[in-house]
C-alpha cells in the first residue's frame, strides 16, 4: 500500500491458534482506510508463517516478513523499520481489536494533531459490554508528563504495555533512535514508551478500552523465574532513574513500581525457600521498602498488607521456617 497513514505492527511467535482471529478483527474494520498491517514472524515453529502468507496473498494491505527467533522486541523493531505509515501501533498476534476501533480512532489520527493517542485494554474473553459502538469519544488532551503518568500509574488504564497506543513514527527516528531494547525480555515495552513520551508534546488520553488482551499465565509459584524477576528489577530501577531525571513529579509512581517488584521477589523467595535471594535483595529493599506503596495510588489493600509483611520479615530477619504457615496464602495470592 502506498502512503498509508497508519501501520499496525504485529509480532508473531507460535500463535497459529489465534493469528487468524487477530487479523480478521483488524481487516473487518479497515474498509478503505489508509492502513497497512506489518506482520513479523519471529521464527515460529508452528503453522503461523503459512497462515500469514495466506493472508498476504489475499490482502495487499498485509505485509509479512520472517526472521530468526530474536524475541518480541526485535520483531517489533523489524516491523517499525518495515512500516510506511505516518503513525504506528502494535497488536500482539494472540490479541484483537474491538469492532469499530479503527473507525473511531481514525478522525483523531487524520487530524495529525497528536503525537500519541492512548486507549485502554480489556482482558478477553469478557462479557461483551465494550466501547466499539461509541463514536463520541471520551478523553482529554494532555502533555508529555500526562503520558508518563499514564504509563507509570498503577491504576492507569494505559500502563506501559506495547499495545493500546498510536504514535507518530517520525518521533522515533529523531536522534537518538527509540527502539525496543532487544537485550531484555521484560519491560522492554514500558522502557520504549517512557522514552517516547519525552518527545510527545500533545497526546490524547481516551477512556475507551479498545484493545482485547488475551491473558495467558500460570500460578505465582509455578511461574517464578529467578532470572526473569531480577531482570524485571533491573528494568524497574532503570525506569525509576530515568523518571527521576526527566519526570520528577512522577518519580514516586516509578518508585512504587520498584517497591512492588522488590516485595514480589521477597514474597517469592519465601515461597520457594530461596535464602540467597533474600540476602541479595536486602540492600535494594532498604531503598525501596514496601511501605513506599502506602503513598502510591492504585495499590490494593491486600498488596499493601503483603508489602508491609515483607518489610517486617526483612526488618527482623525472620527465618523462613517461621513463615511456613503463610506459604499457602502467599501462593494463592491472598495479598494481591
GUMARLUM-513087 format. One record per residue (C-alpha): residue in one letter; x, y negated, z negated. Coordinates in Angstrom, 1 decimal. Layout:
N
 aa     c1     c2     c3
  A      X      Y      Z
...
This chain:
336
 aa     c1     c2     c3
  X    0.0    0.0    0.0
  X    1.4   -3.4    0.9
  X    1.4   -6.2   -1.7
  X   -0.6   -4.5   -4.5
  X   -1.5   -6.8   -7.3
  X   -1.3   -4.0   -9.9
  X    0.9   -0.9  -10.2
  X   -0.3    1.8  -12.5
  X    2.7    3.9  -13.6
  X    2.1    7.5  -14.8
  X    4.9    9.6  -16.2
  X    4.2   13.3  -15.6
  X    5.6   16.3  -17.5
  X    3.8   19.7  -17.6
  X    0.2   18.3  -17.6
  X   -1.3   20.3  -14.9
  X   -4.4   20.8  -17.0
  X   -5.1   17.1  -17.3
  X   -3.5   15.2  -14.4
  X   -6.4   15.6  -12.1
  X   -8.8   14.1  -14.7
  X   -6.4   11.3  -15.3
  X   -6.0   10.4  -11.6
  X   -9.8   10.7  -11.0
  X  -10.5    8.3  -13.9
  X   -8.4    5.7  -12.1
  X   -9.3    6.4   -8.4
  X  -13.0    6.4   -9.1
  X  -13.0    2.8  -10.1
  X  -10.4    1.3   -7.7
  X  -12.8    0.6   -4.7
  X  -11.0   -1.9   -2.6
  X   -8.9   -3.4   -5.4
  X   -5.2   -4.0   -4.5
  X   -3.8   -1.3   -6.8
  X   -1.2    1.4   -6.3
  X   -0.6    4.4   -8.6
  X    3.0    5.4   -9.1
  X    3.5    9.0  -10.5
  X    6.9   10.1  -11.6
  X    7.2   13.9  -12.2
  X    9.9   14.3  -14.9
  X   11.0   17.8  -14.0
  X    7.7   19.6  -14.7
  X    7.8   23.4  -14.8
  X    4.1   23.9  -14.2
  X    1.9   23.1  -11.2
  X    1.9   19.3  -11.8
  X    4.1   18.5   -8.8
  X    1.8   20.4   -6.4
  X   -1.2   18.6   -7.8
  X    0.4   15.2   -7.4
  X    1.3   16.0   -3.8
  X   -2.3   16.9   -3.0
  X   -3.4   13.5   -4.3
  X   -0.6   11.7   -2.5
  X   -1.7   13.4    0.8
  X   -5.3   12.4    0.2
  X   -4.9    8.8   -1.0
  X   -2.4    6.3    0.4
  X   -2.6    4.4   -2.9
  X   -0.9    7.2   -4.7
  X    2.9    7.3   -4.6
  X    4.7   10.3   -6.1
  X    8.4   10.9   -6.9
  X   10.2   13.6   -8.8
  X   13.3   13.7  -10.9
  X   15.1   16.0  -13.3
  X   13.8   16.1  -16.9
  X   15.3   13.0  -18.3
  X   12.4   12.0  -20.6
  X    9.4    9.8  -20.6
  X   11.4    6.6  -20.9
  X   13.4    7.4  -17.8
  X   10.2    8.4  -15.9
  X    8.6    5.0  -16.8
  X   11.8    3.2  -15.8
  X   11.8    5.0  -12.4
  X    8.1    4.0  -12.0
  X    8.9    0.4  -12.7
  X   11.7    0.4  -10.1
  X    9.5    2.1   -7.5
  X    6.4   -0.1   -8.1
  X    5.4   -3.0   -5.8
  X    2.8   -4.8   -7.9
  X    3.0   -8.2   -9.4
  X    1.7   -6.6  -12.6
  X    2.3   -3.2  -14.0
  X    0.6   -1.0  -16.6
  X    1.2    2.5  -18.0
  X   -1.1    5.5  -18.3
  X    0.1    8.9  -19.6
  X   -0.7   11.9  -17.5
  X   -2.9   13.6  -20.1
  X   -5.0   10.4  -20.8
  X   -7.7    8.5  -19.0
  X   -9.2    5.1  -18.5
  X  -12.8    4.2  -19.3
  X  -15.1    3.8  -16.3
  X  -15.1    0.2  -15.0
  X  -11.9   -0.7  -16.9
  X  -10.2   -2.0  -13.8
  X  -13.2   -3.9  -12.6
  X  -13.4   -5.6  -16.0
  X   -9.7   -6.4  -16.2
  X   -9.2   -7.5  -12.6
  X  -10.6  -11.0  -12.9
  X   -8.0  -11.7  -15.6
  X   -5.2  -10.2  -13.5
  X   -6.3  -12.0  -10.4
  X   -6.2  -15.3  -12.2
  X   -2.4  -14.9  -12.5
  X   -2.7  -16.9  -15.8
  X   -1.5  -14.3  -18.2
  X    1.9  -12.8  -18.8
  X    0.4   -9.9  -20.6
  X   -3.2   -8.6  -21.2
  X   -3.6   -6.2  -24.2
  X   -6.6   -3.9  -24.8
  X   -7.4   -1.2  -27.3
  X   -7.0    2.6  -27.3
  X   -9.7    5.1  -28.3
  X   -9.0    8.7  -29.3
  X  -10.5   11.1  -26.9
  X  -12.7   13.1  -26.7
  X  -15.1   10.7  -28.5
  X  -18.8   10.1  -28.9
  X  -19.2    8.3  -25.6
  X  -20.0    4.9  -27.1
  X  -17.5    2.9  -25.0
  X  -16.9   -0.6  -23.7
  X  -17.0    0.3  -20.0
  X  -20.2   -1.5  -19.2
  X  -19.2   -4.7  -20.8
  X  -18.3   -7.3  -18.2
  X  -18.5  -10.2  -20.7
  X  -15.1   -9.5  -22.2
  X  -14.4  -10.4  -25.8
  X  -11.0  -11.6  -26.6
  X   -8.7  -14.6  -27.3
  X   -5.7  -16.2  -25.7
  X   -2.5  -16.0  -27.7
  X    1.2  -16.6  -27.8
  X    4.3  -14.5  -27.8
  X    4.1  -14.4  -31.7
  X    0.4  -13.2  -31.4
  X    1.6  -10.4  -29.2
  X    4.3   -9.5  -31.7
  X    1.7   -9.4  -34.5
  X   -0.5   -7.2  -32.3
  X    2.4   -4.8  -31.8
  X    3.6   -4.6  -35.4
  X    0.4   -4.9  -37.4
  X   -0.7   -1.6  -38.9
  X   -4.4   -2.5  -38.4
  X   -4.0   -3.8  -34.9
  X   -5.9   -2.2  -32.0
  X   -2.9   -2.6  -29.8
  X    0.2   -1.3  -31.7
  X    3.5   -0.7  -29.8
  X    2.1    2.1  -27.5
  X    3.3    2.0  -23.9
  X   -0.3    2.1  -22.8
  X   -3.1   -0.5  -23.2
  X   -1.1   -3.4  -21.8
  X   -0.8   -5.1  -18.4
  X    2.3   -7.2  -17.9
  X    3.8   -9.5  -15.3
  X    6.5   -7.4  -13.7
  X    9.0  -10.2  -12.9
  X    9.4  -10.9  -16.7
  X   11.1   -7.5  -17.0
  X   13.8   -8.4  -14.4
  X   14.9  -11.7  -15.9
  X   18.4  -11.3  -17.3
  X   18.9   -9.1  -19.2
  X   16.6   -6.5  -17.7
  X   14.0   -5.0  -20.1
  X   13.5   -1.3  -19.6
  X   12.7    1.7  -21.8
  X   15.6    3.0  -23.9
  X   16.4    6.4  -22.4
  X   18.7    7.4  -25.2
  X   15.8    7.9  -27.7
  X   12.6    9.9  -27.6
  X   10.5    8.0  -30.1
  X    9.5    4.3  -30.4
  X   11.1    3.5  -27.1
  X    7.7    2.0  -26.2
  X    7.5   -0.3  -29.2
  X   11.1   -1.5  -28.6
  X   10.2   -2.2  -25.0
  X    7.1   -4.2  -25.9
  X    8.6   -6.2  -28.8
  X   11.4   -7.3  -26.3
  X    8.9   -8.1  -23.6
  X    6.8  -10.2  -26.0
  X    9.6  -12.7  -26.2
  X    9.1  -13.5  -22.5
  X    5.3  -13.8  -22.6
  X    4.1  -17.4  -23.0
  X    0.4  -16.8  -22.6
  X   -1.3  -13.5  -23.4
  X   -4.9  -12.3  -23.6
  X   -5.8  -10.0  -26.5
  X   -9.1   -8.2  -25.8
  X  -11.3   -6.5  -28.3
  X  -12.4   -3.8  -25.8
  X  -11.0   -0.3  -26.1
  X  -10.5    0.8  -22.5
  X   -7.7    3.4  -22.9
  X   -8.7    7.0  -23.7
  X   -5.9    8.7  -25.7
  X   -5.8   12.5  -26.0
  X   -4.4   13.3  -29.4
  X   -2.3   16.5  -29.5
  X   -0.2   17.2  -32.6
  X    0.4   19.8  -35.3
  X    0.2   19.5  -39.0
  X    2.6   17.5  -41.1
  X    4.7   20.4  -42.4
  X    4.8   22.2  -39.0
  X    5.7   19.0  -37.2
  X    8.6   18.0  -39.5
  X   11.7   17.4  -37.4
  X   14.6   16.0  -39.3
  X   16.5   14.7  -36.4
  X   13.4   13.0  -34.9
  X   12.5   11.5  -38.3
  X   15.9    9.9  -38.6
  X   15.7    8.7  -35.0
  X   12.4    7.0  -35.9
  X   14.0    5.4  -39.0
  X   16.9    4.1  -36.8
  X   14.5    2.5  -34.4
  X   12.3    1.1  -37.1
  X   15.3   -0.7  -38.6
  X   16.4   -1.9  -35.2
  X   12.9   -3.3  -34.5
  X   12.9   -4.9  -38.0
  X   16.3   -6.6  -37.4
  X   15.0   -7.9  -34.0
  X   11.8   -9.2  -35.6
  X   13.7  -11.0  -38.4
  X   15.8  -12.8  -35.7
  X   13.0  -13.7  -33.3
  X    9.8  -13.5  -35.2
  X   10.5  -14.3  -38.9
  X    6.8  -14.8  -39.6
  X    6.1  -11.2  -38.5
  X    9.1   -9.7  -40.4
  X    7.0   -8.4  -43.3
  X    4.9   -6.4  -40.8
  X    8.1   -4.8  -39.4
  X    9.5   -4.2  -42.9
  X    6.3   -2.4  -43.8
  X    6.8   -0.2  -40.8
  X   10.2    0.8  -42.1
  X    9.0    1.3  -45.6
  X    6.2    3.6  -44.3
  X    8.8    5.6  -42.4
  X   11.1    5.9  -45.4
  X    8.2    7.1  -47.6
  X    7.3    9.6  -44.9
  X   10.8   11.0  -45.0
  X   10.8   11.2  -48.8
  X    7.4   12.9  -48.7
  X    8.5   15.4  -46.0
  X   11.8   16.1  -47.9
  X    9.8   17.2  -51.0
  X    7.5   19.3  -48.9
  X   10.3   21.3  -47.2
  X   12.8   21.1  -50.2
  X   15.4   19.0  -48.4
  X   17.6   17.6  -51.3
  X   20.3   16.3  -48.9
  X   17.8   14.0  -47.1
  X   16.8   12.5  -50.5
  X   20.4   11.7  -51.2
  X   20.9   10.2  -47.8
  X   17.7    8.1  -47.8
  X   18.2    6.6  -51.2
  X   20.2    3.5  -50.2
  X   17.8    2.8  -47.4
  X   14.8    3.3  -49.7
  X   16.3    0.6  -52.1
  X   16.0   -2.0  -49.3
  X   12.6   -0.7  -48.1
  X   10.7    0.7  -51.1
  X    7.2    2.0  -51.0
  X    5.9   -1.0  -52.9
  X    6.5   -3.1  -49.8
  X    3.3   -1.6  -48.4
  X    1.3   -3.3  -51.2
  X    1.6   -6.7  -49.4
  X    1.1   -5.3  -45.8
  X   -2.4   -5.5  -44.4
  X   -3.9   -2.4  -42.8
  X   -2.4    0.2  -45.1
  X   -4.9    2.7  -46.5
  X   -5.2    3.1  -50.3
  X   -4.1    6.7  -50.1
  X   -0.9    5.8  -48.2
  X   -0.1    3.1  -50.8
  X   -0.5    5.6  -53.6
  X    1.6    8.0  -51.8
  X    4.4    5.4  -51.2
  X    4.3    4.4  -54.9
  X    4.6    8.0  -55.9
  X    7.7    8.2  -53.6
  X    9.1    5.2  -55.5
  X    8.5    6.9  -58.8
  X   10.2   10.1  -57.6
  X   13.2    8.2  -56.3
  X   13.4    5.8  -59.3
  X   13.6    8.7  -61.8
  X   15.4   11.2  -59.5
  X   12.6   13.7  -60.0
  X   13.8   17.2  -59.3
  X   11.9   18.9  -56.5
  X   10.8   21.8  -58.7
  X    8.8   19.4  -60.9
  X    6.7   18.3  -57.9
  X    6.0   21.8  -56.6
  X    2.3   21.5  -57.7
  X    1.9   18.5  -55.4
  X    3.2   20.2  -52.2
  X   -0.2   21.5  -51.1
  X   -1.7   18.0  -51.5
  X    1.2   16.3  -49.6
  X    1.0   18.9  -46.8
  X   -2.8   18.3  -46.4
  X   -2.3   14.6  -46.0
  X   -4.0   13.6  -49.3
  X   -2.1   10.4  -49.3
  X   -2.7    9.3  -45.7
